[in-house]
């Protein structure tokens, strides 16, 4: 990459919980000579973060505010890549997307917000294509394991000459970590929006709501995000019953967008869903029903004033996060199962140590930014509002493997 700007990477929101973790990851793992800046509203808070980071004493501080479009434009002009952890993105993120798309600056975030993704596509995809910017949403646990898991499945199936992917299911086999205050705040914002906006409800419910061309998508019948599925219906030998996965409604749409952006390379009959394992005992149907009911109750509670007030008192607030021990001892394992158009069966696994929404996400977001900054010749030839697989692809797979992630594929 030709270094034509003052900085390589800027972390916007660096004084927030995940922003600090991402800045710390970059301080420890970015190549020597990487020019990194910290950005946000408060110079004092950013200076405290900088003082806590190894080898970061010379990192510049940039003052930028979501309510000040000119400051965001100046931020985008200063760097090759912006990493932002400032959410909910539907409230605070769209003007930074605008600035990066206009200035040809690559962009990554942690958004798990379908409505924000749709607005970003509609308003700024063509702008980013014209400038050459890669706008890459969902570069954390939502939705890198999903998107890269299907990416490597597709690669192996293609290499083996086994046709296209058809029915494909991600199973969250293990997931241990704290609850993200930012994720909860995004859920609040979604509930508030769909309560009053019928068009937003339709977008949120549509299986192809992030598609570049909805009319061109295949009609594969009902595709639900909240099913309780028998393990044996997913893959032979997989027992028990699975429950809905809370982030499946975002991840599935990101994966389907990847397929569409690749001209349906995964297949025109590619069906994708995500579920969560609740064990394989005789009680798994009871546990699955309990999880499903709990998710429904949470969303209903956030939509109803009196219960929302009570939930807000116990759920984590934005900027809060788990202890260092919880971040260190957390982990996740996600297994993907597919059947190809020739009848062959494959499985992929994406697994990492560290709290999924914090420690592991800081790795995924940090490595996404470094790949955009330094792996130009290995990146797909694409620009616009993209996905992790279509914007970064193999370069990110290799980086995450080098960082200790398992990303593997096998024929079953």
C-alpha positions as CSV (number, residue, x, y, z in Angstrom):
1,X,0.0,0.0,0.0
2,X,1.2,3.5,-0.9
3,X,1.2,5.6,2.3
4,X,-0.3,8.8,1.0
5,X,-2.0,9.8,4.3
6,X,-0.8,10.7,7.7
7,X,-2.1,7.5,9.4
8,X,-2.7,3.9,8.5
9,X,-5.4,3.1,11.1
10,X,-7.5,5.2,13.4
11,X,-9.6,3.7,16.2
12,X,-12.7,5.9,16.6
13,X,-14.4,5.4,20.0
14,X,-11.1,4.3,21.5
15,X,-12.2,5.4,25.0
16,X,-15.1,3.0,25.0
17,X,-14.8,-0.5,26.3
18,X,-14.4,-2.4,23.0
19,X,-12.5,0.5,21.5
20,X,-9.9,0.3,24.3
21,X,-9.6,-3.4,23.8
22,X,-9.1,-2.9,20.0
23,X,-6.5,-0.2,20.5
24,X,-4.7,-2.4,23.0
25,X,-4.7,-5.3,20.5
26,X,-3.2,-3.1,17.8
27,X,-0.6,-1.7,20.2
28,X,0.6,-5.3,20.8
29,X,0.2,-6.9,17.4
30,X,0.4,-4.3,14.6
31,X,3.6,-4.4,12.6
32,X,6.4,-2.1,13.6
33,X,6.0,1.3,12.0
34,X,2.2,1.1,11.8
35,X,0.8,4.6,12.2
36,X,-2.2,4.4,14.5
37,X,-4.4,7.2,15.9
38,X,-7.0,7.4,18.6
39,X,-10.2,9.3,17.9
40,X,-13.3,10.4,19.9
41,X,-15.0,13.3,21.6
42,X,-12.8,13.7,24.7
43,X,-9.1,14.4,24.5
44,X,-8.7,13.8,28.2
45,X,-10.2,10.3,28.0
46,X,-8.3,9.4,24.9
47,X,-5.0,10.5,26.6
48,X,-5.7,8.2,29.5
49,X,-6.3,5.3,27.1
50,X,-3.0,6.2,25.2
51,X,-1.1,6.2,28.5
52,X,-2.3,2.7,29.2
53,X,-1.1,1.2,25.9
54,X,2.4,-0.2,25.4
55,X,4.5,1.8,22.9
56,X,1.6,4.2,22.1
57,X,3.0,7.4,23.6
58,X,3.4,9.0,20.2
59,X,0.1,8.0,18.8
60,X,-1.8,11.1,17.7
61,X,-5.2,12.0,19.1
62,X,-8.0,13.2,16.8
63,X,-11.1,14.9,18.1
64,X,-14.3,13.8,16.2
65,X,-17.9,13.7,17.1
66,X,-20.9,11.9,15.5
67,X,-22.8,15.2,15.7
68,X,-20.1,17.1,13.8
69,X,-19.9,16.0,10.1
70,X,-16.9,18.1,9.3
71,X,-14.9,16.4,12.1
72,X,-15.8,13.0,10.6
73,X,-14.7,14.1,7.2
74,X,-11.4,15.4,8.6
75,X,-11.0,12.0,10.4
76,X,-11.6,10.1,7.1
77,X,-9.1,12.2,5.2
78,X,-6.4,11.6,7.8
79,X,-6.1,7.8,7.5
80,X,-6.3,4.8,5.2
81,X,-8.6,2.8,7.5
82,X,-11.1,3.8,10.2
83,X,-12.1,1.3,12.9
84,X,-15.3,2.4,14.7
85,X,-16.8,1.0,17.8
86,X,-19.3,3.9,18.3
87,X,-22.8,2.5,18.4
88,X,-25.7,2.0,18.2
89,X,-24.6,2.6,14.6
90,X,-28.1,3.5,13.4
91,X,-28.0,6.5,15.7
92,X,-24.3,7.5,15.5
93,X,-22.7,5.7,12.6
94,X,-24.1,6.8,9.2
95,X,-22.3,10.1,8.8
96,X,-18.9,8.4,9.4
97,X,-19.9,5.9,6.6
98,X,-20.6,8.9,4.4
99,X,-17.3,10.5,5.1
100,X,-15.3,7.3,4.4
101,X,-17.3,6.5,1.3
102,X,-16.7,10.0,-0.1
103,X,-13.0,10.2,0.8
104,X,-12.0,6.7,-0.4
105,X,-11.2,5.5,3.2
106,X,-11.6,1.9,4.1
107,X,-13.9,1.4,7.1
108,X,-14.7,-1.4,9.6
109,X,-17.2,-1.7,12.5
110,X,-18.9,-4.1,14.8
111,X,-22.4,-3.4,13.6
112,X,-25.0,-6.2,14.0
113,X,-27.7,-3.8,12.9
114,X,-29.6,-4.8,9.8
115,X,-31.4,-1.5,9.4
116,X,-28.2,0.4,9.6
117,X,-26.6,-1.9,7.0
118,X,-29.6,-1.4,4.7
119,X,-29.3,2.4,5.0
120,X,-25.6,2.3,4.4
121,X,-26.0,0.2,1.3
122,X,-28.8,2.4,-0.1
123,X,-27.1,5.7,0.5
124,X,-23.4,5.0,0.1
125,X,-22.6,1.8,-1.8
126,X,-22.4,3.5,-5.1
127,X,-20.4,6.4,-3.6
128,X,-17.9,4.0,-2.1
129,X,-17.6,2.1,-5.4
130,X,-16.7,5.4,-7.1
131,X,-14.1,6.3,-4.6
132,X,-12.7,2.8,-4.1
133,X,-13.6,2.6,-0.4
134,X,-14.3,-0.7,1.2
135,X,-17.1,-0.2,3.8
136,X,-17.1,-3.4,5.9
137,X,-19.7,-3.8,8.5
138,X,-20.0,-6.6,11.1
139,X,-16.3,-7.3,11.7
140,X,-16.6,-9.0,15.1
141,X,-18.3,-12.1,16.4
142,X,-21.2,-10.7,14.4
143,X,-20.6,-11.8,11.6
144,X,-17.0,-12.9,10.9
145,X,-17.3,-16.6,12.1
146,X,-20.5,-16.9,10.0
147,X,-19.3,-15.2,6.9
148,X,-15.8,-16.7,6.8
149,X,-17.1,-20.1,7.8
150,X,-19.3,-20.3,4.7
151,X,-16.5,-18.7,2.7
152,X,-14.1,-21.6,3.5
153,X,-16.8,-24.2,3.0
154,X,-17.5,-22.9,-0.5
155,X,-13.8,-22.8,-1.3
156,X,-13.3,-26.5,-0.3
157,X,-16.4,-27.7,-2.1
158,X,-15.4,-25.9,-5.2
159,X,-11.9,-27.3,-5.1
160,X,-13.3,-30.8,-4.7
161,X,-15.6,-30.3,-7.7
162,X,-18.7,-31.1,-5.5
163,X,-21.1,-28.5,-7.0
164,X,-22.8,-25.8,-5.0
165,X,-23.8,-25.4,-1.4
166,X,-27.4,-26.1,-0.6
167,X,-28.8,-26.5,3.0
168,X,-26.2,-25.0,5.3
169,X,-26.6,-24.5,9.1
170,X,-24.3,-22.9,11.6
171,X,-24.5,-24.4,15.1
172,X,-23.2,-22.4,18.0
173,X,-21.6,-25.4,19.8
174,X,-20.0,-23.5,22.7
175,X,-20.3,-19.8,23.7
176,X,-19.0,-18.5,27.0
177,X,-18.6,-14.8,27.7
178,X,-20.2,-11.6,29.0
179,X,-23.2,-9.8,27.6
180,X,-22.3,-6.7,25.5
181,X,-23.9,-3.4,26.6
182,X,-23.5,-2.2,23.1
183,X,-25.4,-5.2,21.7
184,X,-28.2,-4.6,24.2
185,X,-28.4,-0.9,23.2
186,X,-28.6,-1.9,19.6
187,X,-31.5,-4.2,20.4
188,X,-33.2,-1.3,22.2
189,X,-32.8,0.9,19.2
190,X,-34.2,-1.8,16.9
191,X,-37.2,-2.3,19.1
192,X,-37.9,1.4,19.2
193,X,-37.6,1.8,15.4
194,X,-39.8,-1.2,14.3
195,X,-42.5,-0.2,16.8
196,X,-43.3,2.9,14.8
197,X,-42.0,2.2,11.3
198,X,-43.8,-0.5,9.3
199,X,-41.2,-0.3,6.4
200,X,-38.4,-0.9,9.0
201,X,-40.3,-3.9,10.2
202,X,-40.4,-5.4,6.7
203,X,-36.7,-4.8,6.2
204,X,-35.8,-6.4,9.6
205,X,-38.0,-9.5,8.8
206,X,-36.9,-10.0,5.2
207,X,-34.3,-12.8,4.7
208,X,-32.6,-10.9,1.9
209,X,-32.8,-7.5,3.6
210,X,-29.1,-6.7,2.8
211,X,-29.3,-8.0,-0.8
212,X,-27.9,-5.8,-3.6
213,X,-30.8,-6.8,-5.8
214,X,-33.9,-8.2,-4.0
215,X,-35.7,-9.0,-7.2
216,X,-32.9,-11.2,-8.4
217,X,-32.8,-13.4,-5.2
218,X,-34.1,-17.0,-5.5
219,X,-37.5,-17.9,-4.0
220,X,-36.6,-20.6,-1.6
221,X,-39.7,-20.5,0.6
222,X,-39.9,-19.6,4.2
223,X,-36.5,-18.9,5.9
224,X,-37.0,-18.4,9.7
225,X,-34.5,-17.1,12.1
226,X,-36.2,-18.5,15.2
227,X,-36.6,-22.2,14.7
228,X,-36.0,-25.1,17.1
229,X,-34.3,-27.7,14.9
230,X,-33.6,-31.3,15.5
231,X,-29.9,-32.0,15.4
232,X,-30.5,-35.0,13.0
233,X,-32.1,-32.6,10.5
234,X,-28.9,-30.7,10.4
235,X,-26.3,-33.5,10.0
236,X,-26.2,-37.2,10.6
237,X,-25.2,-38.1,14.1
238,X,-25.9,-34.7,15.5
239,X,-28.3,-35.3,18.4
240,X,-30.7,-33.2,20.5
241,X,-32.6,-30.2,19.5
242,X,-31.2,-26.7,18.9
243,X,-32.5,-23.3,19.9
244,X,-32.6,-20.0,18.0
245,X,-29.3,-18.0,18.1
246,X,-29.9,-14.4,19.0
247,X,-27.6,-13.0,16.4
248,X,-28.8,-15.3,13.6
249,X,-31.1,-12.6,12.2
250,X,-28.1,-10.4,11.4
251,X,-25.5,-13.1,10.5
252,X,-27.8,-14.9,8.0
253,X,-28.4,-11.7,6.1
254,X,-24.7,-10.9,5.9
255,X,-23.9,-14.3,4.6
256,X,-26.7,-14.1,2.0
257,X,-25.3,-10.7,0.9
258,X,-21.9,-12.3,0.4
259,X,-23.5,-14.9,-1.9
260,X,-25.4,-12.2,-3.9
261,X,-22.3,-9.9,-4.2
262,X,-20.5,-13.0,-5.6
263,X,-23.2,-13.5,-8.2
264,X,-24.6,-16.4,-6.2
265,X,-21.3,-18.4,-6.2
266,X,-22.4,-20.4,-3.3
267,X,-25.4,-21.6,-5.3
268,X,-28.9,-20.4,-6.3
269,X,-30.4,-23.0,-4.0
270,X,-28.2,-22.0,-1.0
271,X,-30.3,-21.9,2.1
272,X,-28.6,-20.7,5.3
273,X,-29.7,-20.6,9.0
274,X,-28.1,-20.3,12.4
275,X,-29.0,-22.1,15.7
276,X,-27.5,-22.7,19.1
277,X,-26.8,-26.1,20.7
278,X,-28.5,-26.7,24.1
279,X,-26.9,-30.2,24.5
280,X,-28.0,-33.6,23.3
281,X,-29.8,-35.0,26.4
282,X,-33.4,-36.0,26.5
283,X,-34.1,-32.6,28.0
284,X,-32.7,-30.6,25.1
285,X,-36.3,-29.9,23.7
286,X,-37.2,-28.4,27.0
287,X,-34.0,-26.3,27.1
288,X,-34.5,-25.2,23.5
289,X,-38.1,-24.1,24.2
290,X,-36.8,-22.2,27.3
291,X,-34.2,-20.3,25.2
292,X,-36.7,-19.5,22.5
293,X,-39.2,-18.2,25.1
294,X,-36.5,-16.2,26.8
295,X,-35.5,-14.4,23.6
296,X,-39.1,-13.6,22.8
297,X,-39.7,-12.3,26.3
298,X,-36.6,-10.1,26.2
299,X,-37.7,-8.4,23.0
300,X,-41.3,-8.0,24.3
301,X,-39.9,-6.7,27.5
302,X,-37.8,-4.0,25.7
303,X,-40.9,-3.0,23.8
304,X,-43.1,-2.5,26.9
305,X,-42.4,0.6,29.0
306,X,-42.7,-0.8,32.6
307,X,-40.7,-4.0,31.8
308,X,-38.2,-1.9,29.8
309,X,-37.5,0.2,32.9
310,X,-36.8,-2.9,34.9
311,X,-34.6,-4.5,32.2
312,X,-32.6,-1.3,31.9
313,X,-31.7,-1.6,35.5
314,X,-30.2,-5.0,35.2
315,X,-28.9,-5.2,31.6
316,X,-25.4,-3.8,30.9
317,X,-25.2,-0.2,29.7
318,X,-23.2,0.9,26.6
319,X,-19.5,1.1,27.4
320,X,-19.7,-1.5,30.1
321,X,-18.1,-4.9,29.8
322,X,-17.0,-8.0,31.6
323,X,-14.0,-8.4,33.9
324,X,-10.5,-9.3,32.6
325,X,-10.9,-12.9,33.9
326,X,-14.2,-13.3,32.0
327,X,-12.6,-11.9,28.9
328,X,-9.7,-14.3,29.2
329,X,-11.6,-17.5,30.0
330,X,-14.3,-17.0,27.5
331,X,-14.4,-18.9,24.2
332,X,-16.6,-19.9,21.3
333,X,-17.0,-22.7,18.8
334,X,-19.2,-22.5,15.8
335,X,-19.7,-25.5,13.5
336,X,-21.2,-25.2,10.0
337,X,-22.7,-28.2,8.2
338,X,-23.6,-28.2,4.5
339,X,-24.9,-30.6,1.9
340,X,-23.8,-29.9,-1.7
341,X,-25.7,-30.2,-4.9
342,X,-23.9,-33.5,-5.6
343,X,-25.0,-34.9,-2.2
344,X,-21.6,-34.5,-0.5
345,X,-21.5,-33.4,3.1
346,X,-18.9,-31.0,4.6
347,X,-18.4,-29.3,8.0
348,X,-16.4,-26.3,8.9
349,X,-15.4,-25.1,12.3
350,X,-14.6,-21.6,13.6
351,X,-13.2,-21.5,17.1
352,X,-11.3,-19.1,19.3
353,X,-10.3,-18.5,22.9
354,X,-11.4,-15.3,24.6
355,X,-14.8,-13.7,25.4
356,X,-16.6,-13.8,22.0
357,X,-18.0,-10.2,22.2
358,X,-14.9,-8.6,23.7
359,X,-11.5,-10.3,23.6
360,X,-12.1,-12.4,20.5
361,X,-14.0,-9.5,18.8
362,X,-11.0,-7.2,19.4
363,X,-8.8,-9.6,17.5
364,X,-11.3,-9.9,14.6
365,X,-11.8,-6.2,14.3
366,X,-8.1,-5.4,14.7
367,X,-7.0,-8.0,12.1
368,X,-9.7,-6.7,9.7
369,X,-8.2,-3.2,10.0
370,X,-4.7,-4.4,9.5
371,X,-5.7,-6.5,6.5
372,X,-7.3,-3.5,4.9
373,X,-4.3,-1.4,5.7
374,X,-1.5,-3.7,4.5
375,X,-2.9,-6.7,2.5
376,X,-4.0,-4.7,-0.6
377,X,-2.6,-7.1,-3.2
378,X,-4.4,-10.1,-1.5
379,X,-7.8,-8.4,-1.1
380,X,-10.6,-9.1,-3.4
381,X,-11.0,-6.6,-6.2
382,X,-14.0,-4.9,-4.8
383,X,-15.3,-1.7,-3.4
384,X,-18.6,-0.5,-1.9
385,X,-20.6,-1.6,1.1
386,X,-19.2,-5.1,1.5
387,X,-19.0,-8.0,3.9
388,X,-16.0,-9.5,5.6
389,X,-15.8,-12.4,3.1
390,X,-16.2,-10.2,0.0
391,X,-14.0,-7.3,1.2
392,X,-11.1,-9.2,2.9
393,X,-11.7,-12.9,2.4
394,X,-8.6,-15.2,2.5
395,X,-6.3,-12.4,3.8
396,X,-8.5,-12.3,7.0
397,X,-8.7,-16.1,7.2
398,X,-4.9,-16.3,7.2
399,X,-4.5,-13.5,9.7
400,X,-7.0,-15.0,12.2
401,X,-5.4,-18.4,11.9
402,X,-2.1,-16.8,12.7
403,X,-3.7,-15.1,15.7
404,X,-4.8,-18.5,17.1
405,X,-8.2,-19.0,15.6
406,X,-9.2,-22.4,14.2
407,X,-10.9,-22.1,10.8
408,X,-11.1,-25.5,9.3
409,X,-13.1,-27.6,6.8
410,X,-13.5,-31.3,6.5
411,X,-15.6,-33.7,4.4
412,X,-17.9,-35.8,6.5
